[in-house]
Structure formats: C-alpha cells, structure tokens
Amino acid sequence: MARELVAGLHLVLIRDGEVLLGRRAGTPFAEGHWHLPAGHLEAGESVLRGMAREAEEELGLRIREQDLDLVHTLHDLDADDGVGRLRLFFTARAHTGPLTNREPDRCAELAWWPLDALPTPIVGYAAAALADIAAGRPLTVSGWPATSRAAPSRTAVGGAGSRLVLVRGNSASGKSSVAAGLRERFGRGLALVAQDNLRHVVLREHDRPGAANIGLLDATARYALDAGYHVVVEGILAADHYGPTLRRLVDDHLGVTRCYYLDVPLAETLRRHATKPPTGATEDDLRDWYHERDLLPGGFETVIGADSALPDTVDRILRDTGLAELPALDV
C-alpha cells in the first residue's frame, strides 16, 4: 500500500548569521543542490528521536531530544506524485561532537552560508522555510484543495522551484531595462509583470492608494506563478501604496524570492531622462515624483546603486535567484 504521508526531518543549525547546508550528490532528488541536513522519519520512532538520529548519522553530532525545538512546519501536497509531505524543521539548543560529513556518498560538501546570501542552486522549499523561520511563521500549508471547514495559514503561491523577482526604483532608474534583460537572458517561462503596463495601458488610471492596478498586479503575478512561470514584478511601486500587497506576495511565495531597489540619485535620474525620447513628463514632474530610497518596511530589499551597469545588474540577479542555473521553460 502506497504511503499517503511522508514525514521529513530537517535540522537548522545557525551560527553568527550563517546556516549549515550540504551540497547533495549521488541522490535522485536535487542532485547538486544545497539543502539543509535532512532525512525521513522511520517506523517506531518519534520525530525528536528521528531528528537526533539523522543529526548523528549525517553530521556526527549528538543532540539530546530535549534540546530540539520545532521552529517551522511545512505540510504540502506534492503535485508530481500526489503524496502529502509533512516537513518539520528543528533547531538545536546544544549539541556535542565534531561536525563531520559522515555521508560523503550523498553529500559532496558541508558549508556555512549567510542567511541573506544563500547559495544557488538550493532546494526551493528549504530556502522558503528559512525565510518563514526568519519571519516567525510557524506553519505553511500548500497544494491542498481548499475546504469550507478551515482556511490555510497563508495563501501559498507558486512552488518550491519557482522564482519571484521584485525590482523597484524611481522613474528612469532602469527597472524596465533590467526586467527586459532578465527575460532576454533567461528565455521563455519568465513572466514580466510591469506596473506601468497594467496601470497606464490596461486600466489607464491614476496612481493612488487602493487603485485597481494594485490588485491586478498581485493577481497577475500569482496567476503566473501558479501556472509554472518564474515572475519579475517591476515598477516604481511606491511603498505607501503597494507595500502591503507586495509584502503579502513575498510572504506567500513558496519558492526563491529576491527583491531589489535600484537606488539612483535625482541628478542621475534627470540626466538619464534627458537621453530618452520625449514622454510628456517634465523635469519638474520628475522632481515631484522622486522619493529618495523609498524602501519597503522590513529590510528585505537589496539596494543596487547607480554605479552598477545594466549587464552587471542582470548577471547579479540571475546568480542570486538561481535563474542562471535553470533552463528556459517549454511554454
């Protein structure tokens, strides 16, 4: 009889802002990807005993069951095989024994990685779980049909392998050029969700709080992610108007998410605008629209300065997100 629930145990060891990851090798799942130390629960053992066993088998670390703390749970329905997976993430308050790679046939190497600069490629749900843990979210439910009896803890969107890129900045900061460069380099399967297109072209509305384009932008990005696309959302996306919606989108995404703010000074903004074909916007308009470092609350955006050339910015985002290692999609 096929198992209907698979329980996975994951160890989250953090020191000085870095997390321990292993690069998988010789395994059918996620070959060459970085992942948290993990294994499956075996018959006849508790989740605490199982986590302690996996830590010793894989890392040579001895952890008492009472020193393990559950910090996150992911319960998802695998779209590929229809199997429910309960993924439990534990931290250890104490452990003994030297850290050793005891399964070199399955793990090519162990390394400590900064939490704000995780390596690529990385197992998508592990990266998403680390983000959830940092945000204090104890539970994620994904992939299960909705019922009238209970709502999921969050409206999960996309999958473990999807990529969401947010590119914000003032007018003439290069947002559209970066998004177009990402599309050109990656190929098919990367959806561009542009604020200007939805607000100016589709709806032709003013930029104001609660405007219809905010919800349309959110719905379009979510639809594309759930349809299997990677997504780039770009625009001025003023923090006071779009911030809450963008924060929910970032929180709900199950895959790898990276957010960028293109920080271009006003003088450079005006210089760049002067080199473009006339748009009807005056220099006074640009000064009125300019908001210095209009960052979203929470400090989760990476700031890229005006000294970063377009090709360098595109290269950086492709590397950060892991898109550089992924093939284009047959869509």
N, C-alpha and C positions, 0 to 999 in steps of 0.2 A: 504494500500500500504506500503510495507516494506521501511524503511529508507535506503537511499544509502550512507549517510554520517552521522557519529556520531561525534559530537564535544565534546571533553573532556577538562576540565579546571583544571590546576594543579598549586598549589602555592608552590613556592620555597623560604622558609624562611631560611636565613643563618645568623648565629651569631658566631663570633670568630672561624671560620673554621668548624662549625658544622651545619648540616641541620636538620630541623624538619621532622620527619617521624612518621607515625602511623601504628600500627600493626592491620591488618584487622581481623575482627571477624564477624560471622553471615552473611556472604555475599557469593554468589555463585562464585564470582571472587576472586582468590588469597587468599583464606582463610588462615590466619596465617602468611601471608607475610607482610613485611614492605613496605610502599608506601607513596608517597607524598600526602598531603591533596588534594583531587580532587573531581570533580563532573561533571555533564553533563550540557551543555547549554540548557536552557529552551526556549520554544517558546515566542517570543515577547521581548527578552532582548538581549542587546549587550554582547559581550564577556567580556567587562570590568564590566558591571553590574552583569553578571553571576558569575565572579570570586569574586567580592566583596560579593555577596550573599553567595556563598559557604564558604568563609572565616568566615563569621559571623555565619552561620548555624553550621559549624563543629567545629570551634575554638573559637567562641565568640569574634573574632577580627573585628573591624570596620575599613575598608580601603576605602579611597576615590578613585574613579575611576581614577582621575588624578595622583594618587600615584602608580599606577600599571604600570609595564614595561614588555613588551613581550621580553623574552630572548631566547626562542627556540620554534620551531615548528616541530612536527613530523607528517608526512602525510603517513599513511601506509594502505595497503590493507590486511585485516585480512584473513589469509589462511584458517581459520576454517569455517567462515561464509560468506566470500566474501564481507564483509561490509567495506567501506572506513572509516577510523578513522582519524580525524584531532585533534591532541593532542597539546594543547597550554600550555606553561609554563611561568608563570608570577612571577616576584619578586615585593616586596612592599617597596617603599622608606620610608613609615611611616605607622603606624597603632596605634590604641588605643584599650583599653580594656584588661583585664587579659586573658592570654591564658588558655583555658578550653577545655577539651574533652566533647563536647556537644552531641556527638552521641556514647555513650558507648555501645550501642547495635550493632554498626558496627565497632567500633574501641576499641580494648582491652586496648590500652595504647598509649600515645604520648611520644616521647623521642627525644633528640638531639643526633645526631651521627656525628662523624668526617667524613669529606668528603673523606678522604683517608683510612677509615676503616668502610665502610658501613656494616650494619648487614646482616645476612642471616637467612632465605630466604628473598629476596627482589624482588619486581616486576621488571622483567628484563628491560623493556623499561624505567622505572624510573631511574634505575642505569645508563643505556646508555645515557639518556637525561642529567643527572648530569655531566657525563663525557664530553658530547658535549658542555654543557654550560661552563664548566671549560676551554675547548679548544677554546672557542669563535666561535663555529659553530652555526649559526642561524637556519639552516634548514636541516632536514633529510627526504628523500623520500624513502620508502621501499615497496617492494612487488608488485609494479605496472609493467605491461608489458612495455618494452622499446618501444619508438616510434622514428621515424626519425626526428620529429619536435623539440624535446627537450631532453636533457640528464639529468638524476638525478644529484642532487648536489653532491652526493657521491655514490660510488658503494657499497651499503649496502649488507652485507653478514650475514648469519645466521638468527636467530630470537631472540625475546625478552627472550626466555628461554634457549638459547644456552650458553655454557661456552667455553671460549678460554683461554688457559693457555700457557704462554711463559716461558720456562726455559732455561737460558743461563749460560755459565761459561766456564772457561778454561778446557783443557783436564784433565781428572781424578778428576773433581770437583764433580762428582756424578749425572750429568744431566740424563743420561740414566737410572740409578738406581731409581731416583725419578720418572721419567716418567713411568717406569715399575711398580713401587709401586702404582702409581695413577691408572693405568689400572687394577692391581690386586685387589685393594680395591673397585673400582667402579664397575667393570664388563663390560658387553657388552654396546656398544654405546659410548665408549671413543676412538677416533682415535688418534694414535700416528704418528706424522709427524716428522721423525728424519733426521736431516741434513746429518749425516754420511751415512745412508741408501741410500738416494737419490743421494748424491754426489759420494760416493765410489762404491756402489753396482749397482745402476740403471744406472748412467751416467759414472762412473769412470773418473772423470775429476779433474783437479787441482782447488784449492781454490783461485780464483782470482776475481777482480771486474768484474761485468757483466756476470759471469759464468751462464750457463744454469740452474744449480740446484737452483739458487735463485728464478727464475720464477717458476720452477717446485714445489718448496716448497710452494710458495704462492698459486699457482693454486690448489695444493693438499689440503691445509688447507681450502681454500674457498669452494672447491667441497664438502668436508666432512661436513662443517658447513651447507651448503645449503641442504645437504642430511639429516639433522636432527641429526648429531652426535655432541657431545662435542669434542673438539680438544685440544691436547697437542702438541706444537711445541717445539722441544728441539735440542740443538746443541751448538757448540762454537759460531756460528753466529756472527762473528766479526762485530763490529758496523760500520766500514768504508765500508764493503761490503754489509751487509744485512740490515743496519739501515733504509734506506728509505722505503724498501719493508715491513719490519716489522711494521714501523710506520703507513703505509697506511692500513695494515691488521688490526691493533689495532683500528685505527680510523673508519674503515668501519664496524666493528663488532657491531651488534645491541644488543647483549646480554651482559652478565657479562664477563669482561676481567681482568685477573690478570697476571702480569709479574714479574718474579723473576730472580735475578742474584746470582748464587752460588759463593761466594767470598772465595776462598781457596788460602792461601799463596803458593808461589813457593815451599818452603821447604816441606810443606804438600803434594803438588801435586807430587813432586818427590817420597816421601815416599809411597804414595798410588799407584803410577805407578809401583813401585818395587814389590808390592804384587800381581800384575796381571800377567796372562800368557803373554809370550813374544808376542809383536805386530810388532816388527821391528823398533819401534821408540826408539831412544837412549835418554839418559839424555840431551845431547846437543840439540837434536831436541825439547824436551820439553821446554828447556830454550829459544830457539828461538821462539817457538810458543806462549809462555806465554805473556799475556798482562794484566797488573795489573788493576783491576776494569774497564774493558772495557764496561762501561755503555752506554746505548743508550741516545742520547740527549733528554732532556725534563723532566728528573727526575721522570719517571713513573714506574720505576722498584723497587721492594722491594729487598733489599740486605739481603741474608741469609748467615751467617758466617759458618766457618768450624766446630764450636762447636755444631752446630745443627745436632743431629743424624738423620739418614735416616728416621726412623719411625716418628720422631717429625716433620721433614720437610714435609713428606707426609700428616700427620694429619693437619698441618697448612694450606697447600694449599687446602685440601678438605674443611676445615672450611671456609677459605677466599672466595672461589669461590661458596660456597653453594652446591658443589657436594656431600658433606656428607649428605645432606638432600634430595637428589634426588635419585629416583630408577634407576637401570640399565635399558637400553632400550631393547625392544624385536626386535633385528635385527639379 
